[in-house]
């Protein structure tokens, strides 16, 4: 699948171009990958042009300590739930998201369970 890598500050402009002028009208999914050893989180977006079935992958590399990208909810409303999931489980902040809050974990949950440095607290003294 063709893949574009773009800086976070250019993501929204690129996605607008891809949707409005290149026909990629469907955001099929977005996810985040934790590369702890490299101190980065990679956002991965999969786009489709419907009809026609042309597919494209877009990646954005972020610092694990400042994992922030623009929200794509203004282009694809369905990004709402997917961005909330990446926020909840990986700690990625989506600037401009209309309702960025946890979606799977309780509001008082601490940490982001899909990050590689997340430690499960067993509730026992000395637990991992």
C-alpha positions, 0 to 999 in steps of 0.5 A, a space after each residue: 500500500 502506498 504510504 506517505 509520512 507527514 509531520 504533525 503540523 501538516 497532517 490536516 492540510 494533507 488530509 484535506 487535499 487527499 479528501 477534497 482533490 484526490 478522492 480519498 473520501 473514506 477514513 477506514 481506520 486510524 491507530 497508534 503504534 508505540 515504538 518505546 525504544 525509539 521514544 516515539 508514537 506513530 499515528 497510522 491512518 488508512 484512507 480509501 477512495 470509494 468507489 474505485 478502491 484505491 487505498 493510501 496509508 498516512 503516517 505521523 511520527 510523534 514524541 512519546 512525551 508530546 503525542 499530539 496531532 490535529 483532529 480529523 473530525 472536521 473532515 471525517 466525523 467517524 474519526 470521533 470514536 477512533 481518536 477517542 480510542 487512541 487517546 484513551 489507550 495510547 495517550 495521543 491528544 487530538 487538538 480540536 477534537 469536540 469531545 476528547 475523553 476516555 471511551 473504554 477506560 473509566 474516567 479516573 483510570 490512570 495511564 494508557 494501557 496500550 503503551 509499552 511502559 504501562 504497568 498493571 497494578 495487581 492490587 497486591 503489595 509488590 505487584 506488577 
